Amino acid sequence: MKLIVIACLAAVAVAAPQYSYGAPAASSEEVEFVPILKDDRVHEEDGTYNFDFEAANGIRFAQAGSPDGDEDAVIKAGEYSYTAPDGTEIHLRFVADENGFQPQGDHLPVAPEFPHPIPQFVLDQIAFAAEEDAARARGDDSDEISAPSGFYSRPN
């Protein structure tokens, strides 16, 4: 019985995660030390704040905010920038207020221009639905209006 208990304890000890707290990384990858060039923070008694952070590797983050609006929601504005792994310079400006988070940056995707062209089959279906509605309004329950092939006809 003692042998089974010792074997179980040994199995648990071997299976436990091996952490290296404070020790250098065990991988072949070196960890780069990045000096902080600027770290300015101001917090006022009324809840307003601002900070400005910049690191030697080009990462920059600045933000300012103040309690405002419903239930003292914090209105924020700021910007950050960094170099993406592919070398692209990323610069994002933002506002966060009662309308939500509103980012702006050249790297963000843009929705297609509107109005975009509406396919003819969609226009045909809209016209057909309008004819059905008009016939129903006149009280015409006949099946004189028939849907073109491939169209959905709404039940009466």
C-alpha positions as CSV (number, residue, x, y, z in Angstrom):
1,M,0.0,0.0,0.0
2,K,2.8,2.4,0.9
3,L,4.4,1.7,-2.5
4,I,1.2,2.7,-4.3
5,V,1.0,6.0,-2.3
6,I,4.7,6.8,-3.1
7,A,4.2,5.9,-6.8
8,C,1.1,8.2,-6.9
9,L,3.0,11.1,-5.2
10,A,5.9,10.6,-7.6
11,A,3.6,10.7,-10.6
12,V,1.9,13.9,-9.4
13,A,5.3,15.5,-8.8
14,V,6.5,14.6,-12.3
15,A,3.3,15.8,-14.0
16,A,3.2,19.2,-12.2
17,P,3.9,22.2,-14.4
18,Q,7.5,23.4,-14.3
19,Y,7.7,27.1,-13.9
20,S,10.8,29.2,-14.1
21,Y,10.0,32.3,-12.0
22,G,12.6,35.0,-12.5
23,A,14.9,32.7,-14.4
24,P,15.9,33.5,-18.0
25,A,13.8,32.1,-20.7
26,A,14.7,28.5,-21.5
27,S,14.1,28.9,-25.2
28,S,16.6,29.7,-27.9
29,E,14.9,33.1,-28.4
30,E,16.4,36.1,-26.6
31,V,14.2,38.5,-24.7
32,E,14.8,42.1,-25.9
33,F,14.9,44.8,-23.2
34,V,12.9,47.8,-24.4
35,P,13.6,51.0,-22.5
36,I,10.6,53.2,-21.6
37,L,11.3,56.7,-22.9
38,K,8.2,58.4,-21.4
39,D,5.5,57.5,-18.9
40,D,3.6,60.6,-17.8
41,R,0.4,60.1,-15.9
42,V,-1.9,62.7,-14.4
43,H,-5.1,61.8,-12.3
44,E,-7.1,64.7,-11.0
45,E,-9.5,64.6,-8.1
46,D,-12.5,65.2,-10.3
47,G,-11.8,62.0,-12.3
48,T,-10.2,63.5,-15.3
49,Y,-6.9,61.9,-16.4
50,N,-4.4,61.7,-19.1
51,F,-1.3,59.7,-19.8
52,D,1.4,59.5,-22.4
53,F,3.6,56.5,-22.9
54,E,6.4,55.9,-25.3
55,A,8.9,53.0,-25.6
56,A,12.2,52.9,-27.5
57,N,10.8,50.3,-30.0
58,G,8.3,52.9,-31.3
59,I,5.3,52.0,-29.4
60,R,3.4,55.1,-28.3
61,F,0.1,55.4,-26.4
62,A,-1.6,58.6,-25.3
63,Q,-5.1,59.0,-23.8
64,A,-7.2,61.5,-21.9
65,G,-10.6,61.1,-20.3
66,S,-13.1,62.7,-18.0
67,P,-16.3,61.6,-16.3
68,D,-19.2,62.9,-18.2
69,G,-22.7,61.9,-19.4
70,D,-25.0,59.4,-17.9
71,E,-23.9,57.8,-14.6
72,D,-20.5,59.5,-14.8
73,A,-19.5,57.5,-17.9
74,V,-15.9,58.2,-18.8
75,I,-15.4,60.0,-22.2
76,K,-12.0,59.1,-23.6
77,A,-9.9,60.2,-26.6
78,G,-6.5,59.1,-27.6
79,E,-4.2,57.5,-30.0
80,Y,-1.6,54.8,-30.3
81,S,1.0,53.8,-32.8
82,Y,3.4,50.9,-33.4
83,T,5.2,49.0,-36.2
84,A,3.4,45.8,-37.2
85,P,5.4,42.6,-37.7
86,D,5.3,43.1,-41.5
87,G,6.8,46.6,-41.1
88,T,3.6,48.5,-41.6
89,E,3.3,51.7,-39.4
90,I,0.0,51.5,-37.5
91,H,-1.4,54.7,-36.2
92,L,-4.9,54.7,-34.6
93,R,-6.9,57.6,-33.2
94,F,-10.0,57.0,-31.2
95,V,-12.9,58.5,-29.2
96,A,-15.0,56.5,-26.8
97,D,-18.1,58.3,-25.7
98,E,-21.9,57.8,-25.6
99,N,-21.7,56.7,-29.2
100,G,-19.3,53.9,-28.4
101,F,-15.7,53.2,-29.5
102,Q,-14.9,55.1,-32.7
103,P,-11.5,54.2,-34.1
104,Q,-9.9,55.9,-37.1
105,G,-6.8,54.7,-38.9
106,D,-5.6,54.1,-42.5
107,H,-5.1,50.4,-41.7
108,L,-8.8,49.8,-40.8
109,P,-11.1,48.1,-43.3
110,V,-13.6,50.4,-45.0
111,A,-17.2,49.5,-46.0
112,P,-18.0,49.6,-49.6
113,E,-19.5,52.8,-51.0
114,F,-23.3,53.0,-50.7
115,P,-25.5,52.9,-52.6
116,H,-23.9,49.9,-54.2
117,P,-25.7,48.4,-57.3
118,I,-28.7,46.4,-56.4
119,P,-29.0,43.2,-58.5
120,Q,-31.9,43.0,-60.9
121,F,-33.4,39.9,-59.3
122,V,-33.7,41.8,-56.0
123,L,-35.5,44.7,-57.8
124,D,-37.8,42.2,-59.5
125,Q,-38.7,40.6,-56.2
126,I,-39.4,44.0,-54.6
127,A,-41.7,44.9,-57.5
128,F,-43.5,41.5,-57.2
129,A,-44.0,42.0,-53.5
130,A,-45.5,45.5,-54.1
131,E,-47.9,44.0,-56.7
132,E,-49.0,41.4,-54.1
133,D,-49.5,44.0,-51.5
134,A,-51.5,46.2,-53.9
135,A,-53.7,43.2,-54.9
136,R,-54.3,42.3,-51.2
137,A,-55.2,46.0,-50.5
138,R,-57.8,45.9,-53.2
139,G,-59.3,42.7,-51.7
140,D,-58.3,40.8,-54.8
141,D,-57.7,37.2,-53.5
142,S,-57.4,35.7,-56.9
143,D,-54.1,34.1,-57.9
144,E,-53.8,36.3,-61.0
145,I,-50.4,37.5,-59.8
146,S,-48.0,34.6,-60.2
147,A,-44.5,34.7,-59.1
148,P,-41.8,34.5,-61.7
149,S,-39.8,31.3,-61.6
150,G,-37.5,31.2,-58.6
151,F,-39.5,33.8,-56.6
152,Y,-40.9,33.5,-53.2
153,S,-44.6,34.2,-53.0
154,R,-45.8,35.2,-49.5
155,P,-48.8,33.2,-48.1
156,N,-52.1,35.0,-47.9
